[in-house]
């Protein structure tokens, strides 16, 4: 947190009353187990637990005060507000207002975490970066990221997620970015938005409040690119709009000579900005051509910040994908695992299947192990069918499906797929439905699947990371037992 922020200031910002003595605040925390000396503990009332029950624990850990919705019988200074979650955002905004560095915001239906990490790695070459940890990108996570900003930071790289209309607008109000980017728009969380058009409008809120000197980065390949371009005429007139595309040479930044092997990606990035043109040879520890586009977006943001070419190439070479995001792992049974179990939507399913076929070109078997995609609304069944169909057209040898929509995935995969709930161990069967992860894991560890390349993917609610843990050759027997107990 920035220096000089105290309880009186935080109470005033929230139009709230401070009960107890004033003190300087050095940090904000919502988990009593993670409180450090000088932290302000914010008691959030959630569906699973109520933070008000943990004030005593927070005080023991070193909290100097708490934000509460009702005064608690405890000798700890308390700021009483009507809504603790709203107060968390107000406090973060106060800290942001005191920050003098550059703030970058990235959103999108998919790819935003990878793009954020790529950019953070680039900026690490030239300054001190405060970036979103993990998936701290919502109305709780983003304020917690913003309150971490302090005088040592030169840049803030903020990932912004959305599950419904208005989410991005709220987060932008807290983060107040100088540079904003949308990686793409697709069907992710469409159940909460109602339509792909509403998704696009919500994502576009990231551009709405850019300052006069602000920059906008757009994905020229996206179906909504023209809408964004039309809304950004002010930035375009100032030369502060950068368009990226995978291979479209009309874009300001695009790629050529894209190559992929099991170790990652290699490509040339072409930059045409203002009156200059240049070309960068990029090597990254990522898989999937969709990550080329994420890298191009990161390059565009870096150029808006006047970062050197060498810092860009070194930064991109240094970064690796987060756990569960198309990581290549050695598996038991001589399997080569593609762990993409963190989350899923139709477009990311297609991209992961493309990687499976690319990496598995020399293997005897390519196996797609697919769990459900969540939050797709009324068209969920059709979207799962389409994923199965895409896998078949891509040439996947076997598809193992599990979950509520497994039958629809298999129906799309084709007539050879078995919709039987019984596990079929026949090597002639190219599609199988599983009703338990234990049976699925047993099949993957059988001689039928030995030495295969295996993609494991599904939404977080599908818990496909359990399958990865059970198959990972680097996990101990204790890790495997824990994975099976989940």
C-alpha positions as CSV (number, residue, x, y, z in Angstrom):
1,X,0.0,0.0,0.0
2,X,1.1,3.6,-0.6
3,X,2.7,5.4,2.3
4,X,0.7,7.7,4.5
5,X,-2.7,6.1,4.2
6,X,-4.4,5.8,7.6
7,X,-7.7,4.6,9.1
8,X,-9.1,8.1,9.2
9,X,-8.6,8.5,5.4
10,X,-10.1,5.1,4.7
11,X,-13.1,5.9,6.9
12,X,-13.7,9.2,5.1
13,X,-13.4,7.6,1.7
14,X,-16.2,5.2,2.7
15,X,-18.3,7.9,4.4
16,X,-18.0,5.7,7.5
17,X,-17.2,6.0,11.1
18,X,-14.0,4.9,12.8
19,X,-14.4,3.3,16.1
20,X,-11.1,3.4,17.9
21,X,-7.7,5.1,17.4
22,X,-6.2,6.1,14.1
23,X,-3.2,4.3,12.7
24,X,-1.3,3.9,9.4
25,X,-2.2,1.0,7.2
26,X,0.4,-1.0,5.4
27,X,-1.8,-3.6,3.7
28,X,-5.2,-5.1,3.3
29,X,-6.3,-8.7,3.9
30,X,-9.5,-10.7,3.7
31,X,-8.2,-14.0,5.1
32,X,-7.4,-14.0,8.8
33,X,-4.8,-16.7,8.3
34,X,-2.8,-14.5,6.0
35,X,-2.9,-11.3,8.0
36,X,0.5,-9.5,8.6
37,X,1.5,-6.8,11.1
38,X,0.0,-3.5,10.0
39,X,-2.8,-5.0,7.8
40,X,-6.4,-3.8,7.7
41,X,-8.6,-6.9,7.9
42,X,-11.8,-6.6,5.8
43,X,-14.6,-8.8,7.1
44,X,-16.4,-10.1,4.0
45,X,-19.7,-12.0,4.5
46,X,-19.6,-14.9,2.0
47,X,-21.8,-17.8,1.2
48,X,-19.4,-20.2,3.0
49,X,-18.2,-18.2,5.9
50,X,-18.5,-14.7,7.5
51,X,-15.3,-12.8,8.1
52,X,-16.8,-11.1,11.1
53,X,-16.3,-14.4,13.0
54,X,-12.5,-14.2,12.5
55,X,-11.7,-10.7,13.8
56,X,-10.1,-12.1,17.0
57,X,-7.8,-14.3,14.8
58,X,-7.0,-11.4,12.6
59,X,-6.0,-9.3,15.6
60,X,-3.8,-12.1,16.9
61,X,-2.0,-12.2,13.5
62,X,-1.2,-8.5,13.7
63,X,-4.2,-6.7,12.2
64,X,-4.3,-3.0,13.3
65,X,-8.0,-2.6,12.5
66,X,-11.0,-4.1,10.7
67,X,-13.7,-3.1,8.2
68,X,-17.0,-4.4,9.4
69,X,-20.7,-4.1,8.7
70,X,-21.5,-4.1,12.4
71,X,-19.4,-3.2,15.4
72,X,-17.9,-6.4,17.0
73,X,-17.2,-6.8,20.7
74,X,-13.4,-6.7,20.4
75,X,-10.7,-4.2,21.4
76,X,-9.7,-3.5,17.8
77,X,-10.3,-0.3,15.8
78,X,-13.2,-0.8,13.4
79,X,-14.5,1.1,10.4
80,X,-18.2,0.4,10.1
81,X,-19.6,0.3,6.6
82,X,-22.8,-0.8,5.0
83,X,-21.1,-3.1,2.5
84,X,-17.6,-4.6,3.2
85,X,-17.1,-5.7,-0.4
86,X,-17.8,-2.2,-1.7
87,X,-15.5,-0.8,0.9
88,X,-12.7,-3.1,-0.4
89,X,-13.1,-1.4,-3.8
90,X,-13.1,2.1,-2.4
91,X,-9.9,1.4,-0.4
92,X,-8.2,0.0,-3.5
93,X,-9.3,3.1,-5.5
94,X,-7.8,5.4,-2.9
95,X,-4.5,3.6,-3.1
96,X,-4.6,3.7,-7.0
97,X,-5.2,7.5,-6.9
98,X,-1.9,7.8,-5.0
99,X,0.1,5.7,-7.5
100,X,2.2,7.5,-10.0
101,X,3.3,4.7,-12.2
102,X,1.6,3.3,-15.4
103,X,-1.4,1.0,-15.1
104,X,-2.3,-1.5,-17.8
105,X,-5.6,-3.4,-17.9
106,X,-6.2,-6.6,-19.9
107,X,-9.4,-8.5,-20.4
108,X,-10.8,-11.0,-22.8
109,X,-12.8,-14.3,-22.9
110,X,-9.6,-16.3,-22.9
111,X,-5.9,-15.6,-23.0
112,X,-5.9,-12.7,-20.6
113,X,-3.8,-14.5,-17.9
114,X,-1.2,-15.6,-20.4
115,X,-1.0,-12.1,-22.0
116,X,-0.8,-10.6,-18.6
117,X,2.1,-12.8,-17.6
118,X,3.9,-12.2,-20.9
119,X,3.6,-8.4,-20.4
120,X,4.7,-8.6,-16.8
121,X,7.8,-10.6,-17.8
122,X,8.7,-8.0,-20.4
123,X,8.2,-5.1,-18.0
124,X,10.3,-6.9,-15.3
125,X,13.2,-6.3,-17.7
126,X,12.9,-2.5,-17.3
127,X,11.2,-1.8,-13.9
128,X,9.3,-3.1,-10.9
129,X,6.0,-4.6,-11.7
130,X,2.9,-5.3,-9.6
131,X,0.8,-7.8,-11.5
132,X,-2.3,-9.8,-10.8
133,X,-1.6,-13.1,-9.0
134,X,-3.2,-16.2,-10.3
135,X,-6.9,-15.4,-11.2
136,X,-7.3,-12.5,-8.8
137,X,-9.2,-10.6,-11.5
138,X,-12.8,-10.1,-10.1
139,X,-14.5,-7.7,-7.7
140,X,-12.5,-9.2,-4.8
141,X,-9.2,-10.1,-6.5
142,X,-8.6,-6.9,-8.4
143,X,-9.0,-4.6,-5.4
144,X,-6.6,-6.9,-3.5
145,X,-4.1,-6.5,-6.3
146,X,-4.5,-2.7,-6.6
147,X,-4.0,-2.2,-2.8
148,X,-0.6,-3.9,-3.2
149,X,0.7,-1.0,-5.2
150,X,3.4,1.0,-3.4
151,X,6.2,3.5,-4.2
152,X,8.6,0.8,-5.4
153,X,6.4,-0.1,-8.4
154,X,6.8,1.4,-11.8
155,X,4.0,-0.6,-13.5
156,X,0.7,-2.3,-12.5
157,X,-0.5,-5.0,-14.9
158,X,-4.1,-5.8,-14.0
159,X,-6.1,-8.7,-15.3
160,X,-9.9,-8.0,-15.4
161,X,-12.4,-10.8,-15.6
162,X,-16.1,-10.6,-16.0
163,X,-19.1,-12.9,-15.5
164,X,-21.9,-10.5,-16.2
165,X,-22.6,-7.1,-17.7
166,X,-21.1,-4.2,-15.7
167,X,-18.2,-6.1,-14.2
168,X,-15.5,-4.6,-16.3
169,X,-16.9,-1.1,-15.8
170,X,-16.6,-1.6,-12.0
171,X,-13.1,-2.9,-12.2
172,X,-11.9,-0.1,-14.5
173,X,-13.2,2.5,-12.1
174,X,-10.9,1.0,-9.5
175,X,-7.9,0.4,-11.7
176,X,-8.1,3.5,-13.9
177,X,-5.8,2.1,-16.6
178,X,-3.5,4.2,-19.0
179,X,-3.5,1.3,-21.5
180,X,-6.3,-1.2,-22.1
181,X,-6.4,-4.3,-24.2
182,X,-9.0,-7.0,-25.1
183,X,-7.5,-10.4,-26.1
184,X,-10.7,-11.7,-27.7
185,X,-14.4,-12.3,-27.2
186,X,-16.0,-15.8,-27.3
187,X,-18.6,-17.9,-25.5
188,X,-16.9,-18.0,-22.1
189,X,-19.4,-17.2,-19.3
190,X,-22.1,-16.6,-21.9
191,X,-24.7,-17.9,-19.5
192,X,-24.1,-14.8,-17.4
193,X,-24.1,-12.4,-20.3
194,X,-27.0,-13.8,-22.2
195,X,-25.4,-13.3,-25.7
196,X,-22.0,-12.9,-27.3
197,X,-23.0,-9.3,-28.1
198,X,-23.5,-8.5,-24.4
199,X,-20.1,-10.2,-23.7
200,X,-18.4,-7.9,-26.3
201,X,-20.1,-4.8,-24.8
202,X,-19.0,-5.7,-21.3
203,X,-15.4,-6.3,-22.4
204,X,-15.4,-3.0,-24.3
205,X,-16.0,-1.1,-21.1
206,X,-12.3,-1.4,-20.6
207,X,-11.8,1.2,-23.3
208,X,-14.5,3.7,-22.1
209,X,-12.6,5.7,-19.5
210,X,-9.1,5.9,-21.0
211,X,-7.4,9.2,-20.2
212,X,-6.4,11.7,-22.9
213,X,-2.9,10.2,-23.2
214,X,-4.3,6.6,-23.0
215,X,-3.6,3.8,-25.4
216,X,-5.9,1.1,-26.7
217,X,-4.8,-2.2,-28.0
218,X,-7.2,-4.3,-30.1
219,X,-7.2,-7.8,-31.7
220,X,-7.9,-7.1,-35.4
221,X,-8.8,-10.7,-35.9
222,X,-11.8,-10.6,-33.5
223,X,-15.3,-10.3,-35.0
224,X,-15.9,-7.2,-32.8
225,X,-12.7,-5.4,-33.8
226,X,-14.5,-2.9,-36.1
227,X,-16.9,-2.0,-33.2
228,X,-13.9,-1.3,-31.0
229,X,-12.1,0.6,-33.7
230,X,-15.2,2.9,-34.3
231,X,-15.4,3.7,-30.5
232,X,-11.7,4.6,-30.3
233,X,-11.5,7.3,-33.0
234,X,-9.9,9.7,-30.5
235,X,-7.1,7.3,-29.7
236,X,-6.7,6.5,-33.4
237,X,-6.4,10.2,-34.3
238,X,-3.6,10.6,-31.8
239,X,-1.7,7.5,-33.0
240,X,-2.5,5.8,-29.7
241,X,-4.4,2.8,-31.1
242,X,-2.5,-0.4,-32.0
243,X,-4.1,-3.2,-33.9
244,X,-2.7,-6.7,-33.6
245,X,-3.4,-9.8,-35.8
246,X,-2.0,-13.2,-36.1
247,X,-0.9,-13.0,-39.7
248,X,-2.8,-10.0,-41.2
249,X,-0.2,-7.7,-42.5
250,X,-2.6,-4.7,-42.4
251,X,-2.3,-4.8,-38.6
252,X,0.3,-2.7,-36.8
253,X,1.7,-5.8,-35.3
254,X,1.5,-9.3,-36.8
255,X,3.5,-12.6,-37.0
256,X,5.1,-14.7,-39.6
257,X,7.1,-17.9,-39.8
258,X,5.3,-19.4,-36.9
259,X,6.8,-22.8,-35.8
260,X,5.9,-25.0,-32.8
261,X,7.6,-28.0,-31.2
262,X,7.2,-29.6,-27.8
263,X,9.4,-27.0,-26.3
264,X,7.4,-24.0,-27.4
265,X,6.9,-21.4,-30.1
266,X,9.2,-19.6,-32.5
267,X,8.0,-16.7,-34.8
268,X,8.8,-13.4,-36.2
269,X,6.9,-10.4,-34.9
270,X,6.5,-7.5,-37.4
271,X,6.0,-4.0,-36.0
272,X,4.8,-1.1,-38.0
273,X,4.3,1.8,-35.6
274,X,4.3,5.5,-36.3
275,X,7.0,6.0,-39.0
276,X,9.1,3.0,-38.0
277,X,9.1,-0.7,-39.0
278,X,11.0,-3.5,-37.3
279,X,11.0,-7.3,-36.9
280,X,11.7,-9.3,-33.8
281,X,12.6,-13.0,-33.6
282,X,10.6,-14.4,-30.7
283,X,11.0,-17.7,-28.8
284,X,8.6,-18.6,-26.1
285,X,8.0,-21.5,-23.7
286,X,4.3,-21.6,-24.7
287,X,2.3,-24.0,-26.9
288,X,-0.5,-23.0,-29.3
289,X,-0.7,-20.4,-32.0
290,X,-3.3,-18.6,-30.0
291,X,-0.4,-17.7,-27.6
292,X,1.4,-16.0,-30.5
293,X,-1.6,-13.6,-30.6
294,X,-1.3,-13.1,-26.8
295,X,2.4,-12.3,-27.2
296,X,1.7,-9.8,-30.0
297,X,-0.8,-8.0,-27.7
298,X,1.9,-7.9,-24.9
299,X,4.4,-6.6,-27.5
300,X,1.9,-3.8,-28.5
301,X,1.4,-2.7,-24.9
302,X,5.2,-2.8,-24.3
303,X,5.7,-0.5,-27.3
304,X,3.1,1.9,-26.1
305,X,5.3,2.1,-23.0
306,X,8.4,2.7,-25.1
307,X,10.0,-0.6,-24.0
308,X,13.1,-1.7,-26.0
309,X,13.1,-4.6,-28.5
310,X,15.7,-6.5,-26.5
311,X,13.6,-6.2,-23.3
312,X,10.7,-7.6,-25.2
313,X,12.5,-10.6,-26.6
314,X,14.2,-11.4,-23.3
315,X,11.0,-11.0,-21.4
316,X,9.0,-13.3,-23.7
317,X,11.8,-15.9,-23.6
318,X,11.8,-16.0,-19.8
319,X,8.1,-16.6,-19.1
320,X,6.3,-19.9,-18.9
321,X,2.6,-20.9,-18.7
322,X,1.0,-21.2,-15.4
323,X,0.0,-24.6,-14.0
324,X,-3.0,-26.0,-15.8
325,X,-2.6,-23.8,-18.9
326,X,-1.3,-26.0,-21.7
327,X,1.7,-27.2,-19.7
328,X,3.7,-30.2,-21.1
329,X,4.3,-32.8,-18.4
330,X,5.8,-36.3,-18.3
331,X,3.1,-38.8,-17.3
332,X,2.9,-42.2,-15.9
333,X,2.5,-45.1,-18.4
334,X,5.0,-43.2,-20.6
335,X,2.3,-40.6,-21.4
336,X,3.1,-37.1,-22.6
337,X,0.5,-34.9,-20.8
338,X,-0.8,-31.6,-22.0
339,X,-2.3,-30.1,-18.9
340,X,-4.9,-27.6,-19.8
341,X,-7.2,-28.3,-16.9
342,X,-7.5,-24.8,-15.4
343,X,-10.5,-23.8,-17.4
344,X,-12.4,-24.2,-20.7
345,X,-14.7,-22.7,-23.2
346,X,-15.3,-23.7,-26.8
347,X,-12.6,-21.6,-28.4
348,X,-10.0,-22.7,-25.9
349,X,-11.1,-26.3,-26.5
350,X,-10.5,-25.9,-30.2
351,X,-7.1,-24.3,-29.6
352,X,-6.0,-27.1,-27.2
353,X,-7.1,-29.8,-29.6
354,X,-4.9,-28.1,-32.3
355,X,-2.0,-28.2,-29.9
356,X,-2.7,-31.9,-29.2
357,X,-2.5,-32.7,-32.9
358,X,0.6,-30.7,-33.4
359,X,2.5,-32.1,-30.5
360,X,1.2,-35.6,-31.0
361,X,2.0,-35.8,-34.7
362,X,4.7,-38.4,-34.2
363,X,2.8,-40.4,-31.5
364,X,0.8,-43.5,-32.2
365,X,-2.2,-42.2,-30.2
366,X,-3.5,-38.7,-29.5
367,X,-6.1,-38.8,-26.7
368,X,-8.4,-35.9,-25.8
369,X,-9.7,-36.2,-22.2
370,X,-12.5,-33.7,-21.9
371,X,-14.6,-32.6,-19.0
372,X,-17.6,-30.2,-19.1
373,X,-17.4,-26.5,-20.1
374,X,-19.4,-24.5,-17.6
375,X,-21.5,-21.3,-17.8
376,X,-22.5,-21.7,-21.5
377,X,-26.2,-21.1,-21.0
378,X,-29.0,-22.6,-23.2
379,X,-26.6,-23.6,-26.0
380,X,-24.3,-25.7,-23.8
381,X,-25.3,-29.0,-25.4
382,X,-24.7,-27.8,-28.9
383,X,-21.4,-26.3,-28.0
384,X,-20.2,-29.6,-26.4
385,X,-21.3,-31.4,-29.6
386,X,-19.3,-29.0,-31.7
387,X,-16.2,-29.7,-29.6
388,X,-16.5,-33.4,-30.2
389,X,-17.0,-32.7,-33.9
390,X,-13.9,-30.5,-34.0
391,X,-11.9,-33.2,-32.4
392,X,-13.0,-35.7,-35.0
393,X,-12.2,-33.4,-37.9
394,X,-8.8,-32.6,-36.4
395,X,-8.0,-36.3,-36.4
396,X,-7.9,-37.1,-32.7
397,X,-7.5,-40.9,-32.3
398,X,-9.4,-41.2,-29.1
399,X,-11.8,-39.0,-27.1
400,X,-12.6,-39.8,-23.5
401,X,-15.4,-37.7,-22.1
402,X,-16.7,-37.2,-18.6
403,X,-19.4,-35.0,-17.1
404,X,-23.0,-33.9,-17.7
405,X,-22.4,-33.2,-21.4
406,X,-20.1,-36.1,-22.1
407,X,-22.8,-37.8,-24.3
408,X,-23.1,-34.6,-26.4
409,X,-19.3,-34.5,-26.9
410,X,-19.2,-38.1,-28.0
411,X,-22.2,-37.6,-30.3
412,X,-20.2,-34.9,-32.1
413,X,-17.1,-37.1,-32.2
414,X,-18.9,-39.5,-34.5
415,X,-20.7,-42.9,-34.8
416,X,-17.7,-44.9,-33.6
417,X,-18.0,-43.2,-30.2
418,X,-19.6,-45.3,-27.4
419,X,-22.2,-43.6,-25.4
420,X,-22.1,-46.5,-23.0
421,X,-21.6,-45.6,-19.3
422,X,-19.6,-48.8,-19.0
423,X,-15.9,-48.4,-19.6
424,X,-14.9,-50.0,-22.8
425,X,-11.3,-51.3,-23.0
426,X,-11.4,-52.2,-26.7
427,X,-8.7,-50.6,-28.7
428,X,-11.2,-50.4,-31.6
429,X,-13.3,-47.9,-29.7
430,X,-12.2,-44.3,-30.5
431,X,-14.7,-42.6,-28.1
432,X,-15.6,-43.5,-24.6
433,X,-17.9,-42.0,-21.9
434,X,-16.8,-42.3,-18.3
435,X,-18.9,-41.8,-15.2
436,X,-16.0,-41.6,-12.7
437,X,-12.5,-40.1,-12.7
438,X,-11.2,-43.3,-11.2
439,X,-12.3,-45.3,-14.2
440,X,-11.0,-42.7,-16.5
441,X,-7.6,-42.8,-14.8
442,X,-7.5,-46.6,-14.9
443,X,-8.1,-46.5,-18.6
444,X,-5.4,-44.0,-19.2
445,X,-2.9,-46.1,-17.3
446,X,-3.8,-49.2,-19.2
447,X,-1.8,-50.7,-22.1
448,X,-4.3,-49.3,-24.5
449,X,-3.0,-45.8,-23.9
450,X,0.7,-46.4,-23.2
451,X,3.0,-43.9,-24.9
452,X,0.2,-41.7,-26.0
453,X,0.0,-37.9,-26.1
454,X,-2.9,-36.9,-23.8
455,X,-4.7,-33.6,-23.5
456,X,-6.6,-33.1,-20.3
457,X,-9.1,-30.1,-20.3
458,X,-12.3,-28.9,-18.7
459,X,-13.7,-26.0,-16.7
460,X,-12.6,-25.6,-13.1
461,X,-15.9,-27.1,-11.9
462,X,-15.0,-30.3,-13.8
463,X,-11.9,-30.7,-11.6
464,X,-9.8,-32.3,-14.4
465,X,-6.7,-31.3,-12.5
466,X,-7.4,-34.4,-10.3
467,X,-6.8,-36.5,-13.5
468,X,-3.6,-34.6,-14.2
469,X,-2.3,-35.1,-10.7
470,X,-3.0,-38.9,-10.9
471,X,-1.2,-39.2,-14.2
472,X,1.8,-36.8,-13.5
473,X,5.0,-38.9,-13.3
474,X,6.6,-36.3,-11.0
475,X,4.0,-36.6,-8.3
476,X,4.8,-38.7,-5.2
477,X,2.6,-41.6,-4.1
478,X,1.2,-39.3,-1.4
479,X,0.3,-36.7,-4.0
480,X,-1.5,-39.4,-6.0
481,X,-3.4,-40.6,-3.0
482,X,-4.6,-37.0,-2.3
483,X,-5.6,-36.6,-5.9
484,X,-7.7,-39.7,-5.7
485,X,-9.3,-38.6,-2.5
486,X,-10.7,-35.3,-3.9
